[in-house]
């Protein structure tokens, strides 16, 4: 762009709204931290419930661990694919709680 004297005017960077910044930061925290919590819940729940379904313990733990990596990747995709940051958080925290509470409750009864 040129000003009235014909010299080039300095270009301005568009300012990013603070609300947008915090929405992206919240999604990033949900992807990393929430994904970690979800993957831990998946690993714990499957490690407890797969042996009850007939799988031997070593294979159950390995299967649960591998599926936990998949859960973490899906949580990261979910966090940035949702329309709102609140929906991203709910879509990660609710399954983590649904899987984590029964795993926590049954962990002391199954351990031996």
C-alpha positions in Angstrom: 0.0 0.0 0.0 1.2 3.5 -0.7 0.5 6.6 1.4 -0.2 10.1 0.0 3.5 10.8 -0.6 3.9 7.6 -2.7 6.1 5.8 -0.1 5.1 2.3 1.0 3.2 2.3 4.2 4.2 -0.4 6.8 1.9 -3.3 6.7 0.1 -4.2 9.9 -0.2 -7.7 11.3 -3.8 -8.6 12.0 -4.2 -8.9 15.8 -5.3 -12.3 17.0 -8.2 -11.9 19.5 -7.4 -13.0 23.0 -10.5 -15.3 23.1 -9.2 -17.2 20.0 -5.8 -17.6 21.6 -7.3 -19.1 24.8 -9.6 -21.4 22.8 -6.6 -22.8 20.9 -4.5 -23.1 24.1 -7.4 -24.9 25.8 -7.7 -27.3 22.9 -3.9 -28.0 23.1 -4.1 -28.7 26.8 -7.1 -31.0 26.2 -5.2 -32.8 23.5 -2.1 -33.3 25.5 -3.3 -33.5 29.1 -6.8 -34.8 28.5 -5.5 -37.3 26.0 -3.0 -38.6 28.5 -5.8 -39.0 31.1 -8.0 -40.8 28.6 -5.2 -43.1 27.5 -4.4 -43.9 31.1 -8.1 -44.7 31.8 -8.2 -46.9 28.6 -5.1 -48.8 29.7 -6.3 -49.3 33.2 -9.8 -50.3 32.3 -8.8 -52.7 29.6 -6.0 -54.2 31.7 -8.6 -55.1 34.3 -11.6 -56.1 32.2 -9.9 -58.1 29.4 -8.6 -60.8 31.7 -12.2 -61.1 33.0 -13.3 -61.8 29.4 -10.9 -64.7 29.2 -7.6 -63.1 27.9 -4.5 -64.0 29.8 -3.0 -61.1 31.8 0.1 -60.5 29.9 -1.7 -60.2 26.6 -4.4 -58.1 28.2 -1.9 -55.6 29.4 -0.1 -55.4 26.1 -3.3 -55.0 24.2 -4.5 -52.3 26.6 -1.3 -50.4 26.3 -1.4 -50.4 22.5 -5.0 -49.3 22.4 -4.1 -46.5 24.9 -1.8 -45.1 22.3 -4.6 -45.1 19.8 -6.9 -43.4 22.3 -4.4 -40.6 22.9 -4.1 -40.0 19.1 -7.9 -40.0 18.7 -8.2 -37.6 21.6 -5.8 -35.1 20.0 -7.7 -35.3 16.7 -11.0 -34.8 18.6 -9.7 -31.8 20.5 -9.0 -29.9 17.3 -11.9 -31.2 15.3 -14.7 -30.0 17.6 -16.6 -26.9 17.0 -16.0 -25.5 20.5 -13.3 -26.0 23.2 -16.0 -27.0 25.7 -17.2 -29.9 23.4 -13.6 -31.0 23.0 -13.1 -31.1 26.8 -16.3 -32.9 27.4 -15.6 -35.4 24.6 -12.3 -36.3 26.3 -13.1 -36.0 30.0 -16.4 -37.9 30.0 -15.0 -41.1 28.4 -12.0 -40.9 30.7 -14.3 -40.8 33.8 -16.6 -43.5 32.4 -13.6 -45.8 32.0 -11.6 -44.7 34.9 -14.1 -45.0 37.7 -14.9 -48.7 37.2 -11.3 -49.4 36.7 -10.4 -47.7 40.0 -13.3 -49.4 41.8 -12.5 -52.9 40.5 -8.7 -52.6 40.7 -8.4 -53.6 44.3 -10.8 -56.5 43.8 -9.0 -58.0 40.8 -5.4 -57.5 42.0 -3.9 -60.7 43.4 
